[in-house]
Amino acid sequence: ITIRTPIIPDYTDTKECYNKIKEVMLTNKIKSIEILPYNAYSENYYIALGMKYPLEGTGTVSENELNQVKEYFSTQGIKAKIVS
């Protein structure tokens, strides 16, 4: 099993969130995570459906930030990969 998690600014980009993900992974003996940068392109789907986009105005995550997340999980014994 590989966990896939998006890194969304102001939602899932906190140390607390990473710790909770790590705890779930280690408890369930899951050793692999794929880190996905937040993709604002999904806003177009909401617009097309006439819906308000709940993450409107959310910024992007820098490559440096993604590398820090990868490093965090790697130091916890979890195989981490950034997926674009």
N, C-alpha and C positions, 0 to 999 in steps of 0.2 A: 504494500500500500504506500502510495506517495500522497502527502498532503499538498494541496495547491492553495495558496492564499494570496489575495491581492493586497498590496500595500497602498492604502488609501489615506492621504493626508487628513489629519484630524479625526480619523476613525480607527484605523488599524495600524497606525505607525508609532505606537507607543511601546515602551519597554514592558509595561504591564500586559499588553496584548501579546507580545512575543513570549513572555513568561507563561501565560496561560496556554498558548499553543504548544510550547515546549512540554509543559506538564502533561497535557493530553497525549502528546506524541510518546513521551517516555513511559507513561502509564500503560499505553496500549502497544508498546514495543514497536512503534513506527519510527523508522530510521531515515526517512527521506522527505524533503520538502522542496517544492517548487515555488519560488517567489515571483509573483507577477506584479509589474508596475501598474499603477492605476491607469486606466484607459478611458479618457473622457469622451471617446467617440460614441459610446453607448447613449449619450445624450440625444443623438439624432434619432434613435429609435423611439424615444419618449416623445420627441417633437412630432414625428410622423404619426404617432398614435394619439396626438392631442393631449398628452399627459404632461404634468409638471415633473421636471427632473429633480429628484431629491438631493442630488449631489451638485447642483448648479453652483458654479464658482469655485469648485474644488480644484486646487492646483495639481501640479505633477510632482513626481518624486524624482530626485536627481539620481544619477548613476552612483554617486558617492554614497547616498543614503541607502540605495539598494545593496551596495557592497557591504555596508555596515550591518545590515540585516543578515545578509549571507554569512558574514563573519561571526555574528552572534550565534546563529544556529550551528555553524561549524564547530565553534569552541565548546558546544554542548554535546558533541558527539553525533550530531545529526548531519547527514549528507544534504547540503543545500545547493540549489542551482537557481540562477535567475533566468526566467523564461520571458522572452519579449513577445 
